Amino acid sequence: MSTSQNAIDRFSRYHRQLADAQPAHCAVRDVLDRIGDKWSMLMVMELATRSQRFSELHRAIPDISKRMLTQTLRDLERDGLVTRHVFSTRPPTVEYRLAALGQSLLEPMAALIDWADRRYPEIHAARVRFDDAPGDVPR
């Protein structure tokens, strides 16, 4: 069975389980909500290069607000993808590192990044076609 067919089959199984449970209890949705948000993937990729302090992360991703950076780091830490290390200096120094679980995310993320890079011209062209379509076309 191909990798894509295997993924489709697993997703279909989780999708069927939703009929009997709340969507919040779907493992696939729960994990994809975290790693698929606007900032988590950028944060994970940034921490893949080296451990960093809050201010370093903020400089590396300048369009994220400090509040959102804090929340994203907490969420990633809560999920076991990032670890937080406090050093007893004056003032205390805090450093964030990619945990082993976060490291295991790099390979699938690399595949997605590669796909996005290769397919961007097609996606961009589709957006232009959509945006240039007459306003009376049902969407």
N, C-alpha and C positions, 0 to 999 in steps of 0.2 A: 504494500500500500504506500502511495506517495505521501510525503510529508504534508502537503497541502490537504490531501483527502483525509489524512489522520486528524489534522486540526479541525476540518469541517465536521467530521464525525464526533469529535469530543465536544465542540461547540454545540452541535445539535443535541447531544445528550444533556448538557447543562441547560439548554433552552427548553427542552421538554420538562426538566425538573422544575422550572419556573411556574408551570401550571399548578403545581402542588405547594409551592413555597413563595415567599416574598422575594422580589428581585434583589433585595439587599443581602440575601443569603446565597447568592450565586457566586461561587469562588472566582470564576472567570471575570465577571463584571467587577467584583471587588478589587481584584489585582489590577485589571486594566484601567480602572478608574484612577488608581494611584499613578501608575507608570505612564498612562496616556494623557495626563493633564499637561497644561502648557509649560510648566516649569520643571517637573520632576526629571524628565529625560535630560534636559540641559544640565541640571544639577548632578545627576549621576555621571554623565559624560565628563563634566568638569572635574569631579572628584576622582575619576578614573585615572587622571594624569598624576595626581599627588594629593596628599592631605592639605587642607586649606582652612584658614581662619574665616570668620564671617565676612570681614571687610574684603578679603581677597576674593571670595565668592561674589560679593556684591560688585566688585570692579570687573570681574570676569563676565558677569551677566548684568550689565548696567541698567537694562530696562525693567528689571524686577524691583518692586518696592521692598523696603526693609521688612515691612510687615509680612509680605508674601514670602520673602526669603526665609524668615523665621518660621512661618507656618509650614512651608514645604520641607525645611530641614527637620522639623518636629515630626511631620508625617512620615518622612523617609526613615527617620530613627525609630519611630513606633513600629514600622513594618519590618525593621531589621535590615534595611538596605544600607543605612549610614550609621556610623558610630560617632559619638561626641566624647571628646577627651578634654578634661579640664586640668590645667597645669597650675600649680600653686605658686604663681608669680604675683607680683604687685604691679598693676592690677592683674587678676587671674586671666590667663590666656586659655581660650577655647579653640579647639581644632576639630574639624570634621573629616572623617575618613570613610571611604567606601568599605563596607563590611563584606564578608565572604559571600553573603547572599546577593549583595549589590554587584559584586564582581561576576557572579553567575549570570547576571542580566546583560552583561556587555556583548556577548556573542549574538543573542537575538536582536539586540538594539543595533549592532553593527550591520546585520542583514537588513533591517528596516531603513537605516541611514543609506545604505548602498542602493536599496530599491528607490528611495525618495530621490536620490541624486540622479539615478539613471532615468527615472520616469518624470522628473520635473518638467522637461520640455513638453511632454504630452499633457500633463496636468495644467500647465500654464496655457497651452493652446486651447484646451477644453474650457478653461475659465474665460478666455477672451471670446470664444464662440458663444458661451452662455451669456456673458455680459453684453455682447453686441446683438443678441437676438431681439426681435421686436417685442415690445411690451405686452402684446395681446396673446403671446404664446403661453398656454397653460403650463404652470410649473408645479 
